[in-house]
C-alpha cells in the first residue's frame, strides 16, 4: 500500500460527524475532540486527498467561534464513551475550551483554494476568519506593539515546551506531572479572571511566542490574498500591512544575536532557550537569505544542537531541558518538521529540505503514525494512529 493510501485510510478512520458537523480526531484513543490547529493540519493533508472534506473540517471550526472572534482550541462535539489518555480539564464552558491556538486557519483555507479555486468556500469562511484575525491583532496585542500574546502555554500548541519554564517559574529539569501541575494552577487563575486576555496576560502569564507570531505573519499574508480574490481591497491592504508590522516588531523586540527568542513580560525579556522555534521565522519569510543560511549552518546542521539521525528535536541537545522522551522537550514532531521543511523550501535550501522529508518518511516507516518520535532512535511515542504524520504528503 502506498503512503497516500495509508494516510487516506487513517484520515477516514479518524473521521467523525456530529449534528451535521464533520471533523477529524487527531487520535481516537488519545484525542477524541476537534482541535484548532490540528484541524488546520488535517485540512492541509486532506487537500491532497479529499478537498471537499477538507472544507467541511474547517467550516466546523467556525461554528463555535466566540463573539469576540476567538476560535477555541478544543471543541467537544461528542464526549467519549470510554476513558482516554487525554487529561480532563474544566475550561469553564460546556462544549469548548476557553483558550485558542496558533492561527493557521487562513493558510489552510488558502491551500485548499489553490487546489480547486472554489470562491464560494472563501465566501463562507471569510467573515469568521476576518473576526478571528482581528481578535489576534487587537485583543492579543493590548499595547499595540504588533505582537500577539498567549495567556497559557497550551495556546502555543506545545504545552510543556521549555520556552515556558521561566514564565511558569519551573526548573529546566522537571517531570511532565510537575509541569502539568503548574499549568493546572494557571488554568484556575485564567478561569478566575474569566480568560480576559489583557488581564490574564499582565497578571499571570504574558508571553509573545516566536512560532505563533511567525504563523500570524504568514497567515495575515494569506488573508490579504483571500481578500483580493473576494475583491475586499481595503481588507487586503490592511492585512498585508499588519503582516509587515508584526514581522518588523519581531525583528525589533525578539531578535538578538541573529536569533529570534520568545519574550515575557512588559519589557520583552528574551527567553533564551533553544527550541525548534528558532527556525519558525523562515516559514514566514522574515529572515534575509543570508540570515537563513547562517541559521541553518550554525544551528539546524549542528550535531551539538539540532542535527540528529531522525530529524529535528523540538529542543536543542545542548539544553539542560532536552529529553528525547519529554513530549515537547526533545522528541521530533511531524508538525515542526513540516514548518521547518516549508521554511527551507522558501529559501531554496533544497538539500536541507529534502533531508527533513526523508527523515520524516523514515520515521513513519520505522514507527508508524505516532504522535512524536525519539530523535536519537526513531522510536515512536505517545498516541497511536496520529494524523500529523500525513503532513508528509505536503512536503513536495
N, C-alpha and C positions, 0 to 999 in steps of 0.2 A: 504494500500500500504506500503510495507516495505521500509526502509531507502535507501537501494541500488537502488531501482527502482526510488525513489524520486530524488536521486542525478543524476541518469542516465537521467531522464526526463529533469532536469534542464540543464545539460550539453548539451543535444540535442537541447533544446530551444535556448540556447545561442550560438550555433554553427553557424559559418559564413564561406563563401568561396568567394574568390576574385581572379580572373585570375589564378585559379588552386592552390591557397594558402589557406590552411584551418586553422582556429584558433577559439578560444572561447572567447566571450566577458565576462568580469567579471560580468557586469550587463548591459543589453541593454539600459535601460533608463538613466543610470548614467555614464557608462564607455564603450563607443561604439568603442573602439580600441583594439589593441593587446598590452599587457604589458609583459615585460620580465619575471619578477619573478611570475606574475600571470600565465603565460603560463607554467612555470615550475611546479607550484602547480596543474594546470589543467592536465598536463601530469601524475603527480603522482596519481591524482584522477582517470584519465581515464585508468591508468594501471590496475585498478581493474574492469574496465567495458569494455573498448574497446582499447586494446594496439595498434591496427593499427591506430586509430585516434590520440592516444597519440603521436605516432611517427610523424604524419603529423603536429600536433601542434608545435612540436619543430623544425622540418625541416623548417617551415615557418619563424621562428625567424632568421635563418641563412641567409635568402635571402636579408636582409637589413644590414648585417654586414659591418662596415666601413673598409677601407683599413688598418687602424692601429690595427684592431682586435676587437674594441669595438662593442658590440651589443647594440643598443639604447633601452631605457626603454619603448618607445612607437613607434608603427608602425601604420600609418594611411592607412590601406588598402582601406578603403572607408570612406568618410566623411558622418556623419549622416544627414538625410534629415530634422530632426526636432531638436529643441534645447534640450540640455541635461544639467544635473546639474553640469557636469564637466567643470571647467573654461577653456576657450580657451587661450592657451599660445603660443606665437610665439617663437619657439625654434631655428629658423633660417634656417630650412630646410622644404621642401615641404611635404615630406612623412614620416618623422621620427622626433623624438626628437634628442637632441644632448647630452643627459645625459645617464647614464646606471643605473643598479640596482644590488642588491646582486646577486652574481654569482652562482645561484642554478642549472645551466644547466647540469653539469656533474652528479650531484646527481639524477636529474630527468631521464636522459638517462640511468644511471646505474639501477635505479629501474625498468624501462621498460625492459631492457636487462635481468634482473634476472627472469622476467616472462616468456620470450619465447626464450632466448638465440639467438637472431637474430643478427649475426655478420655483416650482410650486412648493417643493420641500424647503427651499430657502425662505420663502414667504411664511411658511408655517413656523419655522424655527426662529425667524428674525426678532420678533417682539420680545420673546423670552431671553434670547441671547443679549439683546441690547440692554435689557434691565439687569442681567447678570453681570455684564462687564462694567456698567455704570456703578453697580454695587461695589465692585473691587476698586474702582477708581475713586469713589467718594467715601463710602463707609469704612473702607480698609486703608484709607490714606487721610486720616483726620487732620494732619498737619500740612497737607497739600505739598509734600515734598516728592511726590511722584513715585513712591514705593509702596506696594501693598503689604500689609502685615498679616500675620497669622496669630490667633489668640490661643492656640493649642498645638502641640507637636503633631497631633493626628491630622491637622489640616494640611500638613506638608505631604501627606501620604506615606511618610517614613517615620512611623510612630516613635521608635526608640533610637533614632539616629544620634550619634554622639555630638552632632551640631547643637543639640538641645540640652546637653548635660549642664552647661554653665547657666543658662537661663532657669533651669529647673533646680539648680543647687545640688546636682548629683556628681559623684566622683567619676573619674574616667573609667575605672573598672567597677562593674556592677552586674547584678543579675537582672534578668528580664522581669522577675517579680518585683524587685526593688524599683525598677523604672515604672512599672505599671502602677505600683502603689502611689508613687508621687503624682503620676498623671491622673489617677483617680481623685486625688485631693484637688487637683486643678479642675477636673470636671465639676466637682462640687462647688468650687468657687465661681466657675463660669455660670453654673446654674443659679447661684445666689444673685449674681448680677444680671440674670436673665439674658446671658450671652450677648450683652450690649458690647459691640466690638471696641468702641473707643474706651469705655470704662475698663473692660477686661484687659485690653492691651496695656493701658497705663498702670493699672494696679496689680496685675498678676503675671502676665506673660506677653511681652511685646517683642516679636522677632520679625525682622524683614529677611525672608529666606531667599537665597540666590536662585534655586531652581524655580520656585513659584513665580518670582518676578521675571525670570528669563522666559518662562512659559507664557506669562502675561504679555510680554513684549511681542512674542511671535503671534499669539492669538489676537492681539489688537490689530496686527497687520492683516490677519485673516478676516477680521471683522470689517476692515476697510475694503478688502477685496469683495466680500459678500455685499457690502453696501453699494459698491459700484455696480455689481450685477443687478441689484434691485433699484438702481437709479436713485439711491439715497445719498446724493452727493455731499450734502452738508455733514451727514454722519461719517461718510468715508473720510473726509478731511479731518474730522475730529478724532476718529480712532487712530488714524495714521499719525497725527500729531501727538496723541497721548502715548503711542508706542515709542516715538522718538524721545519724549520727555522721560519715560520710565527707563529707557536704555541709557540716557545721559545721566540720570540720577544714580543708576547702578555704577556707572563709571566714577562718579564723584564720591558717593557715600559708601560703596562696598569695595572698591579696588584699592589694593595696597600690595606693593612689591610684585606687580603684574598678575596678581591673583585676585579673584572675587570671593569675598567672605560674607556669610550671613552676618547680620548685625543684631544687637539687642539694645533696648533702652532708648531714651530720648536723645542720647548723644551718639548713637550709632556705633556702639562699641563692637569692634570686629570680633567674631567668634572664630579664632584661628585653629580650626580643626580640619584636617584634610580628609574630605569625603569626595565621592563622585561629583558632588555639587560644583567642584572646581571646573568641570568640563561643560556644565549646563549652559553657560553663555554662548557656546558655539552653536547650540540648537537655534538660537535667535539671531545669529549673525552679529553679535555685539562686539566681538574681538576683531582686530585687524588680522590680515592674513599672517603677518609676521608674529603677532601675539599667539595666534592659534598654533603655529608651527612650534614655537618655543614651549608652549604649554604641553603639547603632545610629546615633544622630545624630553623635556625635563621631568615630567610627571607621569603621563599616561604610559610611556615606554620605559619608565624607571623601575627596575625589578625590586628596588627597595620600597617602592610606593604602590603602584597600581598595575604593574605588569606581572600577571600570573599565568599559569598554564591554561586555566579555564575562564579567562575573561577578566573584567574589571571589578574588583571588590568594591563594595559600597563605602568602605572605609580603608584608608591607606594602611598598608602593612607597617608603616613607620609610626603609627599612632598607638599609644598605650591601650586605647579603647578597642583596637582591632580584635575581632573574634570571628573566625571563619564560620562559626555556628551561632552567630549572635543576632539573627533577624536582620535588622538594618545596620548592623555594626561590623559587617565584613563579607557576608555572602554576596554572590552575584545574583542580581535580579534581571529578568528579561526587559523590564521597562527601562531601567537605567542603561542597559546595553543598547536599547533602541534609541534613546535620546542621544547617547554618545555617537552611535553609528550615524544618525541623521546629521549631527554636527560635523563629523568628519567629512561626510559627503558634501556638505555645504561649502567646505573649504578645499574641496577636491583632493583630500588626503585619502586617495583611493586604496592604497595598500593597507593603511591602518584600519580603514572601514571594513575592508574585506576580511581582515583578521578577526574583528569583532563578530562579523557574520558567521565565519567558520567556527569560532569558539561557541557561539550560541547554538549552532546546529549540532556541534559535538556534545553539548550538554544535554540536548533533547535526546540524542541517540543513546547516550550513556545512561541517563537517569529518568527520561520521560518528562511528562508535563508536570513538573513540580513547582512549588511556589518560589523557592530560591535554591542556590547551589553553593557548595563549598568551592571557593576559587582555587584551592590547592589540590583537591582530589576529584572534583566534579560530582561528588555525591549530592543527591537531591535531598532537600529538607522541606519541612512544612507541609502545606496542603498538597493533596494529590489531585489530578485532573484539573490543574490550574490553568486558566485560559491565557495568561500573559505570554506563554510560550508561542502562541500564534502570531505574535508580533514579528517573528522571523519572516513571515510572508510579506511584510512591508519593508524588509531590508533588501532593496533592489536598486 
